[in-house]
């Protein structure tokens, strides 16, 4: 048998509080000659040169110290290991202001207002500008729905002190609350090496709006309608360079779909929701590495 090639799966120190399915890649990657090694991004004693490739998968605490996270990725990029997704895409994707660049390319996004810091006088204006009774405010750099606020016009004074504390020196984004997330859910479409793989529909638990599993969200494997596939393809084609893996989160908006988030850093790829998706990823990865070797 030919010698195994080594692939680091970049993770966090402890995944006990999270749902992670990357172990489902171990066998299909091994069948294609790749030995996987789970490595914490916070481990300062790693010699990245011992790996041929490092795949960013589940460092779900990076938003606590994004500067350190980027510096670790820079170290990997300087090593002999190939970083996937590449650093240029990570830097573009780490701040949700990337939505502005997608919008400038004609891609429909959820209406968004951007602010460098929070000012209490802005809060009332958000409702007026969007002409809605409910909004969502969140950091432009965040993960796992951390520091995400759903605020009604009626109770908008209630979270002011907390908003002032969190966003005193931190950029934020405000959006109208999308009722379709409650009524229908949020669609996630997964692409490997530029090709569509599978989709799921995520719905929040009762009296919540967060669709993540860790917050009680429910998952359903779905076949996306043509309009949704077309929207995802358009986003996929807009990315340069092309990512090894991507997750595109959409919400229905009128007769089309609006992109909620482009996930190129550490998205769960929900290999548990499609039995053949780990094989598809392994095939795409092996071909990707052979092409870029």
Beta strands, then each sheet from edge to edge (+ up, - down):
strand 1: 5-11
strand 2: 34-40
strand 3: 53-56
strand 4: 82-84
strand 5: 112-115
strand 6: 134-139
strand 7: 149-152
strand 8: 172-176
strand 9: 186-192
strand 10: 195-203
strand 11: 218-221
strand 12: 245-253
strand 13: 256-263
sheet 1: 2+ 1+ 3+ 4+
sheet 2: 5+ 8- 6+ 7-
sheet 3: 11+ 10- 9+ 12- 13+
end
